[in-house]
Amino acid sequence: MLMQEKKKIEIDEREIHIYNFEILDFIPPFIKFKIKCSKGNLY
């Protein structure tokens, strides 16, 4: 929704832990991936 309205949001920087990073598909210039990370992340 925010992208359609071209609005920018500010997010405070914080430390996170990435437990797993898996590339699901890669067809340049697009990549599809899955990340398992610590709580409190927006994405």
N, C-alpha and C positions, 0 to 999 in steps of 0.2 A: 504493500500500500504506500509506504513512504517513497519507494523508488518511482512509482507512478506519479506522485505529486512533486518529485524532485526536491524533497526536503532533506536537509542534512541534520544529523543528530550528533551530539558530543557524548562520548562514552569515556568515563574515567579509566585510566590504565590500571591493570591489576595483574598479578602473577597467576598463571594457571599451570596445570600439569597435564600434558598430553600422554595418555597411556597407550593409545593405538592410533595409527594413521594408515588407512588402507585405500589404495587407488582402485576404484571400481571400473572406470572407463576413461580412455584418453583418445580423443579425436581432435587434433589441433584445430582451432585454438581453445577447445573446451576440455575440461577435466571434471570428472565426477568422483568424489571421494567421501569417505566416512571417517569421522574422528571420534574417539572416545576420550573425554577429558573430564577434569574436575568440575565440581558444582560451581554455579554462579556465572556461567558463560552464556552469552546471548545467542550464540550460533552453534 
